[in-house]
Amino acid sequence: MAFWHALCHPCVDFADHYSKERRLDAVVACEKGGGIAYRGKTPWHLPEDLKFFCDSTKGKVIIMGRKTYDAMPQSFCHQRVSIVFSKGGLDDAKVHVVDGLEACLDRLGQYPGKEACVIGGQDIFELFLNHDLIDRVYLTRVEGKYNADRFFPLDKIAGWSEKLLLQRENFSIFCLSKQ
């Protein structure tokens, strides 16, 4: 099944295809309105949050879209297994390229026992949340309002239980879990 078909048809039940014994996390930083990026870049610079992001994804399978992959430093994918959604044109032996959710879940199945994180962008977060495949979100709430053209779907996690992990003057990190 093609990636864009799955995005447009959220009634396809991939939760049956995917073992719910394996939890999928999401790791994301967003501002108050859910903004995560502007013109392909993160609109803020928070070294402590970046360290949290790196530490919380190290040694895990990371799942992302092509634009997120392109925005990452080349060194980021070291010590991680990377699965990248792409409609084509990505030829990188260091990552697993998939064209849809079913192919992603199949590839993920090749790493039993390894934790996995969805790290963006907007379409990928929506895809996994629409199919009820994410059980926990590590959410950095960035203080202030920033220009954004890509967003995390905060409405999809409304009502989830929330635990504060770290609070700083300009951001807070929470762990949100399904109730």
Backbone as CSV, one residue per row, in Angstrom:
resi,resn,N_x,N_y,N_z,CA_x,CA_y,CA_z,C_x,C_y,C_z
1,MET,0.846,-1.177,0.000,0.000,0.000,0.000,0.885,1.230,0.000
2,ALA,0.602,2.182,-0.816,1.409,3.388,-0.921,1.206,4.284,0.294
3,PHE,2.242,4.985,0.652,2.236,5.879,1.799,1.096,6.886,1.717
4,TRP,0.961,7.543,0.582,-0.054,8.594,0.472,-1.456,8.026,0.516
5,HIS,-1.630,6.792,0.047,-2.942,6.157,0.160,-3.295,5.969,1.627
6,ALA,-2.326,5.507,2.426,-2.576,5.292,3.848,-2.852,6.605,4.563
7,LEU,-2.195,7.679,4.156,-2.449,8.970,4.776,-3.866,9.437,4.488
8,CYS,-4.318,9.204,3.283,-5.639,9.680,2.878,-6.762,8.749,3.321
9,HIS,-6.445,7.541,3.703,-7.457,6.552,4.082,-7.148,5.971,5.458
10,PRO,-7.367,6.762,6.531,-7.003,6.309,7.861,-7.866,5.162,8.374
11,CYS,-8.885,4.741,7.609,-9.710,3.629,8.070,-9.002,2.286,7.882
12,VAL,-7.929,2.240,7.111,-7.161,1.010,6.964,-6.572,0.692,8.331
13,ASP,-6.814,-0.526,8.847,-6.426,-0.851,10.215,-5.074,-1.529,10.273
14,PHE,-4.037,-0.728,10.433,-2.698,-1.275,10.560,-2.422,-1.754,11.964
15,ALA,-3.246,-1.356,12.930,-3.035,-1.804,14.303,-3.137,-3.331,14.370
16,ASP,-3.965,-3.934,13.523,-4.055,-5.394,13.489,-2.786,-6.004,12.908
17,HIS,-2.163,-5.305,11.975,-0.948,-5.767,11.310,0.259,-5.674,12.243
18,TYR,0.197,-4.733,13.177,1.330,-4.433,14.045,1.096,-5.018,15.422
19,SER,2.068,-5.664,15.975,1.966,-6.254,17.303,1.909,-5.165,18.359
20,LYS,0.813,-5.088,19.097,0.680,-4.083,20.142,1.516,-4.435,21.369
21,GLU,2.173,-5.582,21.344,3.102,-5.900,22.429,4.320,-4.987,22.360
22,ARG,4.551,-4.405,21.225,5.677,-3.503,21.018,5.168,-2.067,21.029
23,ARG,5.671,-1.289,21.932,5.228,0.094,22.060,6.021,0.984,21.113
24,LEU,5.331,1.914,20.495,5.971,2.946,19.684,5.860,4.268,20.429
25,ASP,6.967,4.961,20.528,6.988,6.284,21.133,7.104,7.328,20.030
26,ALA,6.771,8.552,20.379,7.060,9.700,19.520,7.888,10.662,20.359
27,VAL,8.829,11.324,19.718,9.646,12.334,20.377,9.517,13.596,19.542
28,VAL,9.046,14.682,20.177,8.759,15.903,19.425,8.916,17.128,20.316
29,ALA,9.328,18.222,19.718,9.328,19.533,20.376,8.416,20.438,19.568
30,CYS,7.550,21.158,20.275,6.656,22.084,19.569,6.367,23.296,20.441
31,GLU,5.957,24.353,19.776,5.547,25.546,20.507,4.069,25.419,20.838
32,LYS,3.549,26.395,21.557,2.188,26.362,22.098,1.127,25.956,21.078
33,GLY,1.245,26.416,19.850,0.265,26.102,18.819,0.533,24.805,18.077
34,GLY,1.549,24.061,18.499,1.882,22.793,17.853,2.936,22.915,16.765
35,GLY,3.421,24.125,16.500,4.416,24.316,15.446,5.703,23.561,15.719
36,ILE,6.194,22.844,14.697,7.433,22.074,14.842,8.525,22.524,13.869
37,ALA,8.149,23.207,12.798,9.165,23.599,11.813,8.656,24.774,10.994
38,TYR,9.618,25.502,10.451,9.325,26.594,9.532,10.352,26.543,8.418
39,ARG,9.864,26.367,7.211,10.727,26.281,6.026,11.835,25.230,6.202
40,GLY,11.443,24.088,6.759,12.358,22.961,6.877,13.334,23.016,8.032
41,LYS,13.173,23.985,8.918,14.085,24.109,10.054,13.302,24.274,11.352
42,THR,13.913,23.830,12.442,13.334,24.058,13.763,13.494,25.534,14.096
43,PRO,12.417,26.212,14.493,12.495,27.664,14.689,13.165,28.118,16.003
44,TRP,13.662,27.207,16.811,14.320,27.575,18.065,15.601,26.775,18.200
45,HIS,16.435,27.192,19.132,17.683,26.471,19.419,17.747,26.248,20.927
46,LEU,17.555,24.995,21.344,17.562,24.637,22.762,18.520,23.464,22.960
47,PRO,19.781,23.723,23.228,20.773,22.652,23.339,20.398,21.552,24.336
48,GLU,19.798,21.927,25.463,19.437,20.912,26.461,18.337,19.987,25.941
49,ASP,17.385,20.538,25.205,16.346,19.701,24.609,16.925,18.833,23.501
50,LEU,17.839,19.374,22.711,18.487,18.590,21.663,19.237,17.407,22.272
51,LYS,19.888,17.627,23.404,20.570,16.539,24.095,19.557,15.483,24.552
52,PHE,18.404,15.924,25.090,17.352,14.981,25.487,16.899,14.169,24.280
53,PHE,16.682,14.835,23.153,16.252,14.161,21.926,17.284,13.106,21.512
54,CYS,18.539,13.489,21.481,19.602,12.551,21.077,19.695,11.373,22.041
55,ASP,19.670,11.665,23.339,19.764,10.599,24.342,18.558,9.660,24.300
56,SER,17.380,10.214,24.077,16.174,9.378,24.116,15.961,8.563,22.841
57,THR,16.716,8.846,21.780,16.591,8.065,20.547,17.802,7.175,20.290
58,LYS,18.864,7.364,21.027,20.110,6.610,20.819,19.878,5.112,21.019
59,GLY,20.374,4.332,20.065,20.254,2.883,20.137,18.891,2.343,19.735
60,LYS,18.011,3.203,19.275,16.648,2.794,18.921,16.441,2.850,17.409
61,VAL,15.319,2.318,16.985,14.870,2.489,15.608,14.157,3.835,15.559
62,ILE,14.550,4.690,14.633,13.879,5.978,14.473,13.152,5.987,13.130
63,ILE,11.944,6.504,13.164,11.073,6.528,11.986,10.782,7.989,11.662
64,MET,11.022,8.353,10.399,10.858,9.756,10.020,10.497,9.878,8.546
65,GLY,10.053,11.062,8.188,9.814,11.384,6.792,11.074,11.899,6.133
66,ARG,11.005,12.034,4.832,12.159,12.449,4.040,12.673,13.838,4.420
67,LYS,11.764,14.788,4.636,12.195,16.149,4.975,12.878,16.187,6.341
68,THR,12.383,15.405,7.280,13.035,15.321,8.586,14.427,14.728,8.423
69,TYR,14.524,13.675,7.633,15.827,13.054,7.382,16.799,14.063,6.753
70,ASP,16.321,14.801,5.766,17.185,15.780,5.089,17.660,16.878,6.043
71,ALA,16.854,17.202,7.059,17.205,18.262,7.999,18.170,17.796,9.095
72,MET,18.344,16.483,9.231,19.212,15.936,10.284,20.675,16.010,9.887
73,PRO,21.560,16.262,10.861,22.985,16.139,10.564,23.305,14.690,10.197
74,GLN,24.230,14.478,9.289,24.574,13.112,8.851,24.969,12.220,10.017
75,SER,25.606,12.790,11.029,26.068,11.987,12.165,24.927,11.504,13.050
76,PHE,23.744,12.105,12.925,22.641,11.745,13.814,22.231,10.289,13.686
77,CYS,22.272,9.751,12.491,21.788,8.390,12.269,22.736,7.317,12.806
78,HIS,23.955,7.706,13.202,24.858,6.740,13.833,24.243,6.292,15.148
79,GLN,24.438,5.045,15.491,23.920,4.446,16.718,22.399,4.398,16.747
80,ARG,21.785,4.465,15.581,20.335,4.343,15.449,20.047,3.599,14.150
81,VAL,18.948,2.869,14.140,18.467,2.278,12.894,17.434,3.259,12.351
82,SER,17.613,3.721,11.120,16.736,4.746,10.559,15.830,4.172,9.483
83,ILE,14.542,4.426,9.646,13.540,4.097,8.628,12.989,5.422,8.122
84,VAL,13.099,5.636,6.819,12.718,6.916,6.224,11.625,6.701,5.179
85,PHE,10.505,7.395,5.350,9.442,7.399,4.348,9.872,8.297,3.200
86,SER,9.781,7.775,1.985,10.128,8.580,0.815,9.354,8.063,-0.384
87,LYS,8.905,8.988,-1.209,8.213,8.617,-2.447,9.200,8.284,-3.549
88,GLY,10.477,8.365,-3.254,11.501,8.039,-4.241,12.627,9.041,-4.216
89,GLY,13.712,8.653,-4.835,14.833,9.560,-4.962,15.826,9.538,-3.821
90,LEU,15.567,8.786,-2.778,16.512,8.700,-1.668,17.320,7.426,-1.827
91,ASP,18.596,7.595,-2.005,19.491,6.447,-2.175,20.609,6.573,-1.147
92,ASP,20.364,6.011,0.027,21.334,6.094,1.112,21.391,4.733,1.781
93,ALA,22.527,4.082,1.670,22.688,2.737,2.210,22.616,2.709,3.733
94,LYS,22.725,3.856,4.388,22.702,3.904,5.849,21.286,3.880,6.421
95,VAL,20.269,3.990,5.575,18.888,4.029,6.064,18.024,3.027,5.295
96,HIS,16.904,2.666,5.908,15.908,1.826,5.248,14.840,2.762,4.682
97,VAL,14.662,2.766,3.380,13.670,3.619,2.733,12.394,2.806,2.536
98,VAL,11.265,3.378,2.951,9.965,2.729,2.790,9.015,3.696,2.099
99,ASP,8.007,3.134,1.431,7.057,3.990,0.720,5.665,3.961,1.333
100,GLY,5.505,3.300,2.462,4.199,3.243,3.088,4.267,2.657,4.486
101,LEU,3.145,2.743,5.165,3.065,2.286,6.545,3.286,0.787,6.671
102,GLU,2.681,0.020,5.792,2.846,-1.439,5.853,4.319,-1.826,5.682
103,ALA,4.998,-1.206,4.736,6.426,-1.488,4.528,7.242,-1.064,5.744
104,CYS,6.863,0.032,6.361,7.553,0.496,7.567,7.388,-0.515,8.701
105,LEU,6.167,-0.969,8.921,5.922,-1.928,9.998,6.616,-3.258,9.727
106,ASP,6.662,-3.665,8.458,7.400,-4.874,8.097,8.883,-4.709,8.411
107,ARG,9.447,-3.574,8.042,10.863,-3.306,8.303,11.114,-3.249,9.814
108,LEU,10.226,-2.620,10.537,10.344,-2.532,11.989,10.335,-3.923,12.624
109,GLY,9.566,-4.829,12.037,9.509,-6.204,12.520,10.830,-6.942,12.410
110,GLN,11.753,-6.428,11.629,13.077,-7.043,11.495,13.988,-6.690,12.675
111,TYR,13.480,-5.879,13.597,14.257,-5.472,14.766,13.476,-5.780,16.043
112,PRO,13.180,-7.066,16.281,12.411,-7.413,17.480,13.183,-7.048,18.752
113,GLY,12.457,-6.567,19.718,13.072,-6.215,20.986,13.753,-4.860,21.003
114,LYS,13.848,-4.203,19.866,14.491,-2.885,19.796,13.406,-1.817,19.910
115,GLU,13.607,-0.850,20.789,12.639,0.225,20.945,12.609,1.095,19.693
116,ALA,11.450,1.696,19.439,11.282,2.505,18.239,10.618,3.835,18.573
117,CYS,11.047,4.882,17.855,10.522,6.238,18.043,10.159,6.861,16.706
118,VAL,8.996,7.465,16.654,8.601,8.279,15.511,9.099,9.688,15.817
119,ILE,9.874,10.275,14.888,10.464,11.585,15.173,10.021,12.683,14.199
120,GLY,9.066,12.401,13.326,8.539,13.464,12.485,8.691,13.201,11.007
121,GLY,8.199,14.101,10.283,7.535,15.356,10.556,6.035,15.207,10.683
122,GLN,5.366,16.272,10.330,3.924,16.379,10.528,3.162,15.193,9.934
123,ASP,3.401,14.875,8.672,2.653,13.795,8.019,2.896,12.451,8.688
124,ILE,4.117,12.217,9.148,4.448,10.938,9.772,3.800,10.841,11.147
125,PHE,3.846,11.919,11.933,3.148,11.918,13.220,1.658,11.647,13.021
126,GLU,1.046,12.346,12.065,-0.384,12.163,11.804,-0.686,10.734,11.384
127,LEU,0.136,10.179,10.521,-0.062,8.815,10.036,-0.087,7.823,11.201
128,PHE,0.909,7.874,12.050,0.995,6.911,13.150,-0.068,7.160,14.210
129,LEU,-0.386,8.413,14.496,-1.445,8.701,15.468,-2.820,8.344,14.918
130,ASN,-3.062,8.607,13.639,-4.352,8.245,13.034,-4.597,6.744,13.059
131,HIS,-3.540,5.965,13.020,-3.669,4.506,13.041,-3.459,3.926,14.440
132,ASP,-3.460,4.798,15.450,-3.381,4.368,16.845,-2.155,3.506,17.122
133,LEU,-1.025,3.907,16.570,0.198,3.123,16.710,1.195,3.711,17.702
134,ILE,0.908,4.883,18.236,1.798,5.507,19.218,1.140,5.433,20.584
135,ASP,1.905,4.941,21.553,1.385,4.786,22.909,1.911,5.827,23.888
136,ARG,3.037,6.444,23.518,3.663,7.394,24.432,4.336,8.485,23.603
137,VAL,4.245,9.724,24.091,4.855,10.861,23.410,5.739,11.606,24.405
138,TYR,7.001,11.762,24.034,7.897,12.644,24.775,7.796,13.998,24.106
139,LEU,7.165,14.923,24.795,6.806,16.214,24.208,7.538,17.346,24.916
140,THR,8.330,18.072,24.156,8.936,19.297,24.669,8.033,20.447,24.266
141,ARG,7.518,21.149,25.265,6.704,22.336,25.013,7.614,23.553,25.108
142,VAL,7.786,24.213,23.981,8.666,25.374,23.894,7.843,26.625,24.189
143,GLU,8.340,27.444,25.117,7.651,28.693,25.454,7.783,29.678,24.303
144,GLY,6.756,30.486,24.123,6.783,31.511,23.084,6.024,31.082,21.842
145,LYS,5.855,32.025,20.975,5.163,31.798,19.707,6.171,31.959,18.590
146,TYR,6.230,30.977,17.698,7.184,30.981,16.590,6.439,30.828,15.277
147,ASN,7.013,31.342,14.206,6.486,31.079,12.873,6.641,29.592,12.605
148,ALA,5.601,28.977,12.092,5.647,27.547,11.776,4.762,27.265,10.569
149,ASP,5.212,26.325,9.751,4.386,25.862,8.631,4.180,24.350,8.686
150,ARG,4.721,23.705,9.709,4.513,22.279,9.957,4.166,22.132,11.437
151,PHE,3.212,21.230,11.728,2.640,21.160,13.066,2.527,19.724,13.571
152,PHE,2.641,19.572,14.886,2.340,18.312,15.539,0.857,18.329,15.885
153,PRO,0.119,17.233,15.627,-1.331,17.215,15.872,-1.666,17.054,17.357
154,LEU,-1.587,18.150,18.105,-1.837,18.116,19.542,-3.226,17.579,19.885
155,ASP,-4.191,17.800,18.992,-5.548,17.315,19.245,-5.607,15.790,19.363
156,LYS,-4.671,15.092,18.735,-4.662,13.622,18.755,-4.214,13.063,20.107
157,ILE,-3.559,13.901,20.926,-3.091,13.418,22.229,-3.798,14.129,23.383
158,ALA,-4.840,14.883,23.059,-5.625,15.554,24.101,-6.232,14.485,25.015
159,GLY,-6.112,14.686,26.296,-6.675,13.741,27.254,-5.710,12.647,27.693
160,TRP,-4.534,12.567,27.083,-3.548,11.577,27.512,-2.997,12.001,28.875
161,SER,-2.589,11.040,29.688,-2.001,11.386,30.985,-0.634,12.000,30.759
162,GLU,-0.283,12.922,31.639,0.894,13.753,31.439,1.777,13.731,32.679
163,LYS,3.076,13.527,32.467,4.027,13.552,33.568,5.162,14.509,33.192
164,LEU,5.425,15.475,34.057,6.503,16.423,33.828,7.838,15.738,34.102
165,LEU,8.741,15.794,33.136,10.068,15.198,33.293,11.135,16.239,33.604
166,LEU,11.007,17.424,32.993,12.020,18.463,33.149,11.383,19.813,32.869
167,GLN,11.684,20.800,33.717,11.149,22.136,33.485,12.295,23.141,33.518
168,ARG,12.315,23.970,32.503,13.284,25.053,32.395,12.520,26.340,32.096
169,GLU,13.224,27.445,32.086,12.565,28.737,31.865,11.869,28.809,30.506
170,ASN,12.509,28.272,29.457,11.956,28.434,28.113,11.401,27.152,27.493
171,PHE,11.381,26.044,28.240,10.748,24.815,27.746,10.520,23.840,28.892
172,SER,9.613,22.905,28.657,9.327,21.817,29.602,9.202,20.533,28.803
173,ILE,9.669,19.438,29.375,9.569,18.130,28.715,8.582,17.272,29.509
174,PHE,7.630,16.702,28.777,6.597,15.865,29.373,6.621,14.482,28.722
175,CYS,6.150,13.509,29.474,5.859,12.193,28.904,4.347,12.047,28.944
176,LEU,3.744,11.876,27.781,2.298,11.689,27.694,2.014,10.254,27.317
177,SER,1.044,9.643,28.005,0.685,8.243,27.746,-0.806,8.129,27.552
178,LYS,-1.194,7.158,26.730,-2.621,6.900,26.556,-3.212,6.500,27.896
179,GLN,-4.453,6.878,28.103,-5.151,6.541,29.355,-5.665,5.122,29.286
